[in-house]
Amino acid sequence: MFPLVAIISISGEVVYDLLKGYATEDYAVHRRTSEKISPAGWGETLWGRIAGCAVLLALIIVPPLYWLLQAFSPEGKTLTGWVLGAVCLVVIAACCLTLRIVGDRIIDWYVGRLAMPQQEASKEASDRFMVFNYFLPWAVIAAIIAGLLSWGYFSPRSEQAPAYIDVAEMAFSCGGTAYIIALWIAYITQKQATIDIRAHLLRFEDDDTLDEGTMYFLIHAWSGCIIVAIFIISRFFSWASFTPLQVTLIDALVAALSAIVGALGGLLRARTSLLTQGIKK
């Protein structure tokens, strides 16, 4: 699961970092030719194409990686630096291959969008684009990452005897997850949304703005609300402790919701930043 998530998330971030150099209408007009325009929908299905490519690559690389881990990390021993290095190199190579397969076409599609006459996206198209390019992919990625980390941290406690995590420990664990995930996704999606707004793929209402200070305050408030909510719900249902599996599932759910919160913050921050630059989209 780790290689798959790494390939998808890293490849997606690299694509948007590369697009930053093309996010101007002047460059788009200069580069645009009929041979360089990719088929319609390449940018709109960016995450689906990256995920599809990543799944195929993961199916190829995971079996040998699993054998490598089993062969060079006997039970009860930690992974050696060489094994960890090999895993990282394989994942990096898979990311490069993913970018080679889909990256150029996605970039050319965006360049074509930027060179087109300005056309405001419809409300329906904008909402659909947000769901499938912001909320859904980042929620899934965040849930998997948080779930794996939570399980890796809490599950060893159950090896010797049945383990139970008290409410306070779980609440603060989920609160930390909410804060880190929301902040991370807000930072990433702000870069992502800046490109998409320039490419006329997103539509906002006139009052859809968010200053940086308010965004950080809301992220802190969201984390605090998660902690308080867990204490209140546990008290209401008389829950005193949780198993590692239950904590993992709750942590994953909190991460998914936090990714959506962070994505909303990133979208609004990107639009506000462009407005301050005199770019009205």
C-alpha positions, 0 to 999 in steps of 0.5 A: 500500500505504501508504494501505491500511495507514494507514487500517486501523491508524489506524482500528482504534486510533481505535475502541479509543480511543473505546471507552475512554469506554464501557468501564464497565458503568454507562455501558453500562447507561445507554446500552443500548437496543434500537435501538442494539444492532448485529447480533451479531458486529460487535465479533468481526469488527472488523478484518475490517470495517475492512479491508474498508472500507479496501480499498474506499476504497484502491481509490478513492483510490490511483489519483488519489494515484498520478497526483498523485505521478507528476505532481508528483514527477518522477524523481530529485526529492523530493516537495514539502511540498504533495504530502505534505500532500495525501497525508496529508489524503486518508488522514485523510479516508479514516480518518474515512469508515471510522470513520463507516461502521463505528465507530458500529456497533462501539461500540454492539455493545461497549456492548451486550456491556458491558450484558449479564450477566457471562458468561465466554468459552469457551476456544475462543471466546477463542483464536479472538478472540485470533487474528483480533483480535490476532495476525493483523491486527497481524502483517500490518500490522507485516510490511507496514510493516517491509517497506516501510521496509526496502525503501525503505532498502536498495533504492536501493543496487542502482540503481548496481550489485548491492548486498549487505548484510552479516550484521551490518547485517541482524542489527541492522536486524532486531533494531531492527525486533523491538524497535520493533514488539514495544514498539509492539504491546504498547502498543496491544494493552494498550488494546485488551485492556482493553476486550475483557476488560471485554466478556467476550470474553477468557479467561485462566488464573489465573496469566496475569499479567505485570508491566511490568518483566518485559514490557520485559525480555522485549521487550529479550531478544526483540530480542537473540535475533533478532540472535543467531539471525541471526548463528548461522544465517548462520554455520551456512549460511555466508551472508556477505551478502544482497540488498535483497529478502532483507533486506526479506523477513526484516525483514517476517517478524521484524516479524510474529513481533514483533507476536505477541510484543508482542500477548501482552505487551499481553494479559497486561499488560491483564489484570494491570492489571485484576486490580490494580484488583480486576476479575477477568476 
